[in-house]
Amino acid sequence: MITVSLCMIVKNEERILARCLDSIADLMDEIIIVDTGSTDATKQIAAGYTDKIYDFTWIGDFSAARNFAFSKAGMEYIYSADADEVLDEKNREAFRLLKETLLPEIDIVQMYYANQLSHGTIYNFDKELRPKLFKRLRSFQWQGAIHEQVNLEPVIYDSEIEIRHLPENNHKDRDLAAFAKRAAEGDRLDKRLHNIYAKELFISGEDKDFITAREFFRQSCHDTERSVDEIKEAACVAARAARICGDAEDFFKYAMKVIACDGCAEICCELGEYYLAKQDIDEAIVWFYNGAYETESILNIHSGGDMPLHGLARCYRAAGNSGQADEYERLAGEWRIPGGAEKE
């Protein structure tokens, strides 16, 4: 049976920390809690489960905090958890069985992170596989009778264990503020973070967040080292920000960049909103229809589903066609995220 160190970084989690630890503590051989500046009873609660509690001065870097926590682990594997996670009894048993049967060559175990759509997170799906269990020390062996080489790729196992994500609130204000700070400091953001920033804006952002992000994404549109997909998502943000600011010239400049790259549901909805505000109902209907039926979303899956359907209903209601408006409201109400997840 493998041994496992639980590593967590926490701050002001007194309301939910015990819930998390009660669901996993007995499955762990060691518990490492790294506190990044709690002012509540978080550390006192943690002390009921472990004496390995460490302080880490917050520097605005989650990776630094997690790496510090990992450095304190001493077991064969490390399980990384957040305080808002819970394992139910079925998945606790699956984790226990995993500990008994895991093959020694496995470097990383992925588990399903579930309940993503209940809290306005940046995700367009209800669950996904995430790396959660990591071999602390990897061994390296030569492979190949001829032209031998050391295998550097980790051996990953996709388990069926499902972790319930139960945050108390949406972290979008914290996350968007962190992105804005990095952008203001001149951080270019890699492709993954660039995409997450754009997604979080379209899923959870308010007008003020788009205005704050406007210049960063305008610059991204002209960054010759960005991919077509990155420029497309940047142009979506820049177009939305321009519409919010009433800058029609900039709005069409960036909207057309997206259209030139085959378009997407997000920009169709933006064009629909623009023409609806101008009371050009016929043109608004064209774009909302394209958003609902002719294009796909790239940032917020609702942009290709219930959002343009609601837009069509508003258009037909403004045109005095209540029957058609009611039909589109019905379709919007029945729309579900592909895969069977309930829409939020």
Beta strands, then each sheet from edge to edge (+ up, - down):
strand 1: 4-10
strand 2: 30-35
strand 3: 53-55
strand 4: 77-80
strand 5: 85-86
strand 6: 108-114
strand 7: 128-135
strand 8: 142-143
strand 9: 149-150
strand 10: 156-165
sheet 1: 3+ 2+ 1+ 4+ 7- 6+ 10+ 5-
sheet 2: 8+ 9-
end
